[in-house]
């Protein structure tokens, strides 16, 4: 039978299809597409390359990129860098130190009565926590399954115990506690594989119930060391016991002359060094020893006794960096008046009077701990309505906060931070009533309990620009204004009592015998000129018949990155105004930094606990000044809680999630004054909304035309409406569920394209369309669903989105042609469009920027497409194909390689290579005499190739077409048309005899 060969066009313009069976894909879809972009021809061309603008050795542990106007910023684990370009040079500038950590809170346990002295640890699948139950007057421990949260052992009492620590070593958990019935230090232990079988050993029987009690693990000897007060001599003693929980290694007196009453801590390091920091009669002492493993015979030798009266608590950490010790001592003075930080490189020279920095108005709330050779501590501000735990570094910088407005602690007994987790006590505030004339407020608490706080040091934060600043969501919400990295808002506001007001008789112009009310704010202007103000509460006092001046003692703001640039602003009413009735407050402090004296400018002083302000301004002059922003009932400014870092921008607001309540979404106030910074208010439902609790915590927030889209891992909600104004009027509509089984698993995968919002779910890449349909747009790249998407970036000029991945191929979606391709050599951590150019951060820390080249920083790559199996009729119909003809455009030297895959078999069986450089004219205009051959040149300028197949008969054939760079990397060629010369046989395909079989039975032939 003669077969007639005819031209058959292969449709082009489709992208890859990894969802359909590789045998059943049909053109124009492709089986593979590497380093190509789709063209409108339709066809394919080589992707553009990149130039390296920052080397891989310049940044340690980079995490993410963001932009602020034309600035490119790089967030590393502990630093922020700025990348600037000028005169074809790139400068990398270190902007600020920071600690990137996500902070999450969860309730561990609750009781109606106080739960005190919590300690917890996670070890080998068990969560074990212990606390002192003040109602039962005993310690209680609970064991939970780490993964499921199931209680394995519930609220088991340790008789006669008052304080306890929980430790772990290998396959054992040890609870070291003080037995006040026997005046003994005891250890209850159990194996992790048999947690119901416990053993108790008495370690020492000479402990004082009123003394200190603390312990730590010594890694260099596998001992646990306990500091306690001797019940006879009153001296600080140490007992060390092995991790079997029973065998005592050593017991020694730390200081035979000291009467330890207030606090103690034992700090240890890997270099066989342990130090006991303790207080005696209000002074700080320390004793230390250096020992080889398990050699305690040398005991402790006191090396310093420094008077720092009145010391009420201490904490200390010791670590080693490049063999050198780093000692950090935190000394609490006078019950929360301040904390002094002392840094030393040698424990023997530790002197608490050599203070490196002080933080005022706070108390210690945990033991110190070390992360990457930097020391951290929890503190509590202790103010009624602002009672909050803060995570501070050794320089006093805040990196996270927890239990906002409900923190509590017990002085002298600080929980351990172990493996990035700590247990802290809280008291849930039901309401707080602060009288404007009273010295104290009235607190009402609904319950007491324990929260676990977890720190995630691997966080890769996302940033959004709002106004003239960028905002980064991590342990706290950071703000970058182009020059400074600071906290958004203020961690505290000036909380004044009536005792902070002192009337006097002087030269003032206040009305005698009149009542005046004040509001005091912290205020700060950023480098972009945007203004930020704190919250405030009013306080009132009355002058006597001769008094005409008011002096205010105002607490300073010491926990801030903004430093002395913060000012303290005072507002006042006129005489005898009705504050409850809404009387206005006017500014009575001068905004001019050059103004001093009474009613002058008042700068924040981070080196003092308070500053004083004298008010002598007459009511007539007062009325000429600025009105307080709260006069119009505008919601006050309260900085958001710490979160796990979920942030988005929609409806002219910034949205945050990732709080203890996983279904809570906080949104910012509107920007109504041009120079106002981003502000939040988190005190009532006018400033946040709740999505239904089903589906877990909120994972991402995005914008979609008229909606805000809120994602959970398997749920998608949209919120409509304009929301409340800055006075609390109005609201958003309730979240509307648009998908109950598809959500977003990573906010870094969110990206807007014309017509919708794309995102990565646990089922692949999906889209929420403008008409609220949730569609599976990523089916063609389903084969790459296991890849971790680290950024999703729209390149408008190319009509495509690049989904950067941490490993494997980058996925590229052309939203104009609705088709996917892939890029190789393109793994990274984050990507942005910087000054209109796609820029990405590679895994090794290098930063690449898109360029008009066709190499990745000089490294060549090939472009490749693999067609679908070509079958001209049925899937198994016999066909003959004589040749493949390619039509395209030549761009630069290369070899063209074409491979053939036959009859659905894996791999490429046959290759052919063609060198087009000798056959395609690449220098046309002006190459040769005028009118000779092609216009201005010679040769054939058409990129056209005829590929003869090594065999003709087949069921299917699949072509792999690849450009191979021969010299310098270049654009190679683009493909615009493929055509076969083929014929079809009207019979099915023959298979070998071993693949043939038939049926047997009772049927008869017709």
DARA-V273668 format. One record per pair of residues at least 6 apart in sequence whose C-alpha atoms are under 7 Angstrom apart, sorted by the first residue. I is the first residue (numbers start at 1). J is the second residue. Records with the same first field share a line. If there is no record, write none. Layout:
I: J, J
This chain:
3: 983, 984, 985
4: 983
5: 981, 982, 983
6: 981, 982, 983
7: 979, 980, 981, 982
8: 979, 980, 981, 982
9: 978, 979, 980
10: 27, 978, 979
11: 27, 28
12: 28, 42, 43, 977
13: 28, 38, 42, 43
14: 28, 29, 30, 819
15: 29, 30, 819, 820, 821
16: 29, 30, 31, 32, 33, 780, 820, 821
17: 29, 30, 31, 780, 781
18: 31, 780, 781, 782, 783
19: 779, 780, 781, 782, 783
22: 31
23: 869, 904
25: 868, 869
26: 868, 869
27: 868
29: 868
30: 866, 867, 868
31: 866, 867, 868
32: 865, 866
33: 821, 822, 864, 865, 866
34: 821, 822, 823, 824, 863, 864, 865
35: 46, 47, 822, 823, 824, 862, 863, 864
36: 44, 45, 46, 47, 821, 863
37: 44, 45, 46, 47
38: 44, 45
39: 45
41: 976
42: 976
43: 975, 976, 977
44: 974, 975, 976
45: 973, 974, 975
46: 863, 971, 974
48: 851, 852, 853, 854
49: 850, 851, 852, 853, 854, 855, 856
50: 848, 849, 850, 851, 853, 855, 856, 857
51: 848, 849, 850, 851, 856, 857
52: 846, 847, 848, 849, 857
53: 90, 847, 848, 849
54: 846, 847
55: 846, 847
56: 844, 845, 846
57: 845
59: 845
60: 76
61: 76, 77
62: 75, 76, 77, 845
63: 75, 76, 77, 460, 829
64: 74, 75, 460, 461, 829, 830
65: 73, 74, 75, 830, 831, 832
66: 72, 73, 74, 463, 832
67: 73, 834
68: 465, 469, 470
70: 834, 835
71: 83, 84
72: 82, 83, 84, 834
73: 81, 82, 83
74: 80, 81, 82
75: 81
77: 99, 100
78: 97, 98, 99, 100
79: 96, 97, 98
80: 94, 95, 96, 97
81: 92, 93, 94, 95
82: 92, 93, 94, 95
83: 90, 91, 92, 93
84: 90, 91, 92
85: 91
96: 485
99: 399
100: 457, 459, 474, 475
101: 455, 456, 457, 458, 459, 474, 475
102: 455, 456, 457, 459, 474, 475, 643, 644, 645
103: 400, 453, 454, 455, 456, 475, 642, 643, 644
104: 453, 454, 455, 643, 644, 659, 660
105: 451, 452, 453, 454, 660
106: 451, 452, 453, 660
107: 450, 451, 452
108: 450, 451, 452
109: 449, 450, 451
110: 448, 449, 450
111: 447, 448, 449
112: 447, 448
113: 135, 448
114: 133, 134, 448
115: 131, 132, 133, 134, 448, 449
116: 131, 132, 133, 425
117: 131, 132, 163, 410, 413, 415
118: 130, 131, 415, 423, 424, 425
119: 129, 130, 131, 165, 166, 415, 416, 423
120: 128, 129, 130, 166, 422, 423
121: 127, 128, 129, 166, 167, 418
122: 128
123: 168
124: 192
125: 145, 146
126: 143, 144, 145, 146
127: 143, 144, 145, 146
128: 142, 143, 144
129: 141, 142, 143
130: 139, 140, 141, 142, 164
131: 139, 140, 141
132: 138, 139, 140, 162, 163
133: 139, 140
137: 162
138: 157, 158, 159, 160, 161, 162
139: 157, 158, 161, 162, 163
140: 155, 156, 157, 158
141: 155, 156, 157
142: 153, 154, 155, 156
143: 151, 152, 153, 154
144: 150, 151, 152, 153
145: 151, 152
160: 179, 180, 181
161: 177, 178, 179, 180
162: 178, 179, 180
163: 177, 178
164: 175, 176, 177, 178
165: 175, 176, 177
166: 174, 175, 176
167: 173, 174, 175
168: 174
169: 243
171: 191, 192
172: 189, 190, 191, 192
173: 189, 190, 191, 192
174: 187, 188, 189, 190, 245
175: 187, 188, 189
176: 186, 187, 188
177: 185, 186, 187
178: 184, 185, 186
179: 185, 186
180: 209
182: 205
183: 205, 206, 207, 208, 209
184: 202, 204, 205, 206, 207
185: 202, 203, 204, 205, 207
186: 200, 201, 202, 203
187: 200, 201, 202, 245
188: 198, 199, 200, 201
189: 198, 199, 200, 245
190: 197, 198, 199
201: 245, 246
203: 248
206: 230, 231
207: 228, 229, 230, 231
208: 229, 230, 231
211: 228, 229, 260, 261
212: 228, 229, 261, 262, 263, 264
213: 227, 228
214: 226, 227, 228, 264, 265
215: 224, 225, 226, 227, 266
216: 224, 225, 226, 266
217: 223, 224, 225
218: 224, 268
219: 270
220: 270, 272, 293
221: 293, 294
222: 242, 243
223: 240, 241, 242, 243
224: 240, 241, 242, 243
225: 238, 239, 240, 241
226: 238, 239, 240
227: 236, 237, 238, 239
228: 236, 237, 238
229: 235, 236, 237, 260
230: 236, 237
234: 259, 260
235: 255, 256, 257, 258, 259, 260
236: 253, 254, 255, 260
237: 252, 253, 254
238: 251, 252, 253, 254
239: 250, 251, 252
240: 248, 249, 250, 251
241: 247, 248, 249, 250
242: 248, 249
250: 296
252: 299
254: 287, 300
255: 302
258: 280
259: 280
260: 278, 279, 280
261: 279, 280
262: 279, 312, 313, 412
263: 278, 279, 312, 313, 314, 412
264: 277, 278, 279, 314
265: 276, 277, 278, 314, 315, 316
266: 274, 275, 276, 277
267: 274, 275, 276, 316, 317, 318
268: 274, 275, 318
269: 318, 319
272: 290, 291, 292
273: 289, 290, 291
274: 288, 289, 290
275: 286, 287, 288, 289
276: 286, 287, 288
277: 285, 286, 287
278: 284, 285, 286
279: 285
282: 309, 310, 311, 312
283: 306, 307, 308, 309, 310, 311
284: 305, 306, 307, 308, 311
285: 304, 305, 306
286: 302, 303, 304, 305
287: 300, 301, 302, 303
288: 300, 301, 302
289: 299, 300, 301
303: 348
306: 351, 352
308: 353
310: 333, 334
311: 331, 332, 333, 334
312: 332, 333, 334, 335
313: 331, 332, 412
314: 330, 331, 332
315: 329, 330, 331, 367, 368
316: 328, 329, 330, 368
317: 327, 328, 329, 368, 369, 370, 375
318: 325, 326, 327, 328
319: 325, 326, 327, 370, 373
320: 326, 373
321: 373
324: 345
325: 345, 346
326: 344, 345
327: 343, 344, 345, 346, 347
328: 342, 343, 344, 375
329: 341, 342, 343
330: 339, 340, 341, 342
331: 339, 340, 341
332: 338, 339, 340, 363, 364
333: 339
335: 363
336: 361, 362, 363
337: 360, 361, 362
338: 358, 359, 360, 361, 362, 363
339: 358, 359, 360, 362, 363
340: 355, 357, 358, 359
341: 355, 356, 357, 358, 394
342: 352, 354, 355, 356
343: 356
344: 350
357: 395
359: 396, 558, 559
360: 558, 608, 609
361: 381, 609
362: 379, 380, 381, 382
363: 379, 380, 381
364: 378, 379, 380
365: 378, 379, 380, 409, 414
366: 377, 378, 414, 415, 416
367: 377, 414, 415, 416, 417
368: 375, 376, 377
369: 375, 376, 377, 417
370: 376
375: 393, 394
376: 391, 392, 393, 394
377: 391, 392, 393
378: 389, 390, 391, 392
379: 389, 390, 391
380: 387, 388, 389, 390
381: 387, 388
385: 405
386: 404, 405, 492
387: 404, 405, 406, 407
388: 401, 402, 403, 404, 405, 406, 407
389: 401, 402, 403, 404, 407
390: 398, 400, 401, 402
391: 398, 399, 400, 401
392: 398, 399
396: 559
397: 559, 560, 561
398: 559
399: 475, 476
400: 475, 476, 642
401: 641, 642
402: 642
403: 426
404: 641
406: 426, 427, 428, 429
407: 425, 426, 427
408: 425, 426, 427
409: 425
415: 422, 423
416: 422
420: 454, 455
421: 452, 453, 454, 455
422: 452, 453, 454
423: 450, 451, 452, 453
424: 450, 451, 452
425: 449, 450, 451
426: 448, 449, 450, 451
427: 445, 447, 448, 449
428: 445, 446, 447, 448
429: 444, 445, 446
430: 444, 445, 446
431: 443, 444
432: 441, 442, 443, 444
433: 441, 442, 443
434: 441, 442
435: 441
436: 538, 539, 540
437: 498, 539, 540, 541
438: 497, 498
439: 497, 498, 499
440: 497
461: 472, 473, 474, 645
462: 472, 473, 647
463: 470, 471, 472, 473
464: 470, 471, 472, 648, 649
465: 471
468: 481, 528
469: 479, 480, 481
470: 479, 480, 481
471: 477, 478, 479, 480
472: 478, 479
473: 645, 646, 647
474: 643, 644, 645
475: 642, 643, 644
476: 487, 642
477: 487, 488
478: 485, 486, 487, 488
479: 485, 486, 487, 488
480: 486
481: 526, 527, 528
482: 527
483: 527
486: 561, 562
487: 561
488: 639
489: 532, 534, 639, 679
490: 534, 639
491: 639
493: 521, 522, 534, 535, 536
494: 520, 521, 536, 554, 555
495: 537
496: 539, 554
497: 539
498: 539, 540, 541
500: 552, 553, 554
501: 541, 550, 551, 552, 553
502: 550, 551, 552
503: 543, 547, 549, 550, 551
504: 547, 548, 549, 550
505: 546, 547, 548, 549
506: 548, 549
508: 548, 549, 616, 617
509: 548, 616, 617, 618
510: 548, 549, 616, 617, 618
511: 548, 575
512: 543, 544, 545, 546, 547, 548
513: 542, 543, 544, 545
514: 542, 543, 575, 576
515: 541, 542, 543, 575, 576
516: 540, 541, 542, 572, 573, 574, 575, 576
517: 538, 539, 540, 541, 572, 573
518: 538, 539, 540, 570, 571, 572, 573
519: 536, 537, 538, 539, 570, 571, 572
520: 536, 568, 569, 570, 571
521: 533, 534, 535, 536, 568, 569, 570
522: 533, 534, 566, 567, 568, 569
523: 532, 533, 534, 566, 567, 568, 569
524: 531, 532, 533, 565, 566, 567
525: 531, 532
529: 675
530: 675, 676, 677
531: 675, 676, 677
532: 676, 677
533: 637
534: 637, 638
535: 636, 637, 638
549: 615, 616
550: 614, 615, 616
551: 612, 613, 614, 615
552: 612, 613, 614
553: 610, 611, 612, 613
554: 610, 611, 612
555: 609, 610, 611
556: 604, 605, 606, 608, 609, 610, 611
557: 604, 606
558: 606
563: 606
564: 603, 604, 605, 606
566: 603, 604
567: 602, 603, 604
568: 602, 603, 604
569: 589, 602
570: 587, 588, 589
571: 585, 586, 587, 588, 628
572: 585, 586, 587, 588
573: 583, 584, 585, 586
574: 619
577: 583
584: 631
585: 627, 628, 631
586: 622, 623, 625, 626, 627, 628
587: 625, 626, 627, 628
588: 599, 617, 622
589: 599, 600, 601
590: 599, 600, 601
591: 601
592: 601
593: 601
595: 601
598: 614, 615, 616
599: 614, 615, 616, 617
630: 636
633: 727
634: 726, 727
635: 681, 726, 727, 728
636: 681
637: 679, 680, 681
638: 680, 681, 682
639: 680
640: 680, 682
642: 659
643: 657, 658, 659
644: 658, 659
645: 658
646: 656, 657, 658, 699, 700
647: 655, 656, 657, 701
648: 654, 655, 656, 701, 702
649: 655, 702, 703
650: 702, 703, 708
651: 722
652: 670
653: 667, 668, 669, 670
654: 667, 668
655: 665, 666, 667, 668
656: 665, 666, 667
657: 664, 665, 666, 698
658: 697, 698
662: 696, 697, 698
663: 690, 691, 692, 693, 697, 698
664: 688, 689, 690, 691
665: 688, 689, 690
666: 687, 688, 689
667: 687, 688
668: 678, 679, 680
669: 679, 680, 726
670: 725, 726
681: 687
682: 688
686: 724, 728, 731
691: 735
695: 712, 713, 714, 715
696: 712
697: 712
698: 710, 711, 712
699: 711, 712, 713, 744, 745, 746, 747
700: 710, 711, 712, 744, 746, 747
701: 709, 710, 711
702: 708, 709, 710
703: 709
704: 756, 757, 770
705: 770
706: 720
707: 718, 719, 720
708: 718, 719, 720
709: 717, 718, 719
710: 716, 717, 718
711: 717, 743, 744
712: 743, 744
713: 743, 744, 745
714: 740, 741, 742, 743, 744
715: 739, 740, 741, 742, 743
716: 737, 738, 739, 740, 742, 743
717: 735, 736, 737, 738
718: 735, 736, 737
719: 732, 733, 734, 735, 736
720: 732, 733
721: 732, 733
722: 732
723: 730, 731, 732
724: 730, 731, 732
738: 772
739: 774
742: 761
743: 761
744: 759, 760, 761
745: 760, 761, 762
746: 760
748: 790, 791, 792
749: 759, 760, 789, 790, 791, 792
750: 757, 758, 759, 792
751: 757, 758, 759, 792, 793, 794
752: 758
755: 769, 770
756: 767, 768, 769, 770
757: 767, 768, 769
758: 765, 766, 767, 768
759: 765, 766, 767
760: 766
764: 778, 782, 785
765: 776, 777, 778
766: 774, 775, 776, 777, 778
767: 774, 775, 776, 777
768: 774, 775
787: 805, 807, 808
788: 805, 806
789: 803, 804, 805, 806
790: 804, 805, 806, 829, 830
791: 803, 804, 830, 831
792: 801, 802, 803, 804
793: 801, 802, 803, 831, 832
794: 800, 801, 802
795: 801
799: 814, 815, 816
800: 812, 813, 814, 815
801: 812, 813, 814
802: 810, 811, 812, 813
803: 810, 811, 812
804: 810, 811, 827, 828
805: 827, 828
806: 827, 828, 829
807: 827
808: 827
809: 822, 823, 824, 826, 827
810: 822, 823, 824, 826, 827
811: 821, 822, 823
812: 820, 821, 822
813: 819, 820, 821
814: 820
827: 842, 843
828: 840, 841, 842, 843
829: 841, 842, 843
830: 840, 841
831: 839, 840, 841
832: 838, 839, 840
833: 839
837: 849, 850
838: 849, 850
839: 848, 849, 850
840: 847, 848, 849
841: 847, 848
854: 969, 970, 971
855: 861, 969
860: 969
862: 962, 963, 964, 965
863: 962, 963
864: 961, 962, 963
865: 960, 961, 962
866: 959, 960, 961
867: 958, 959, 960
868: 958
869: 956, 957, 958
870: 956, 957, 958
871: 955, 956
876: 955, 988, 989
877: 955, 987, 988, 989
878: 954, 955, 984, 985, 987, 988, 989
879: 953, 954, 955, 983, 984, 985
880: 952, 953, 954, 982, 983, 984
881: 952, 953, 980, 981, 982, 983
882: 948, 949, 952, 981, 982
883: 946, 947, 948, 949, 980, 981
884: 946, 947, 948, 978, 979, 980, 981
885: 945, 946, 947, 978, 979, 980
886: 944, 945, 946, 977, 978, 979
887: 943, 944, 945, 975, 976, 977, 978
888: 943, 944, 973, 974, 975, 976, 977
889: 943, 973, 974, 975
890: 943, 972, 973, 974
891: 971, 972, 973
892: 970, 971, 972, 973
893: 917, 965, 966, 967, 972
894: 915, 963, 964, 965, 966, 972
895: 913, 914, 915, 916, 963, 964, 965, 966
896: 913, 914, 915, 962, 963, 964
897: 911, 912, 913, 914, 961, 962, 963
898: 911, 912, 913, 959, 960, 961, 962
899: 908, 910, 911, 912, 959, 960, 961
900: 908, 909, 910, 911, 957, 958, 959, 960
901: 907, 908, 909, 957, 958, 959
902: 954, 956, 957, 958
903: 954, 955, 956, 957
904: 956
920: 939, 940, 941, 942, 943
921: 938, 939, 940, 941
922: 941
923: 937
924: 935, 936, 937, 938
925: 935, 936, 937
926: 936, 937
927: 936, 937
928: 936, 937, 938
929: 936
930: 936
955: 989
963: 972
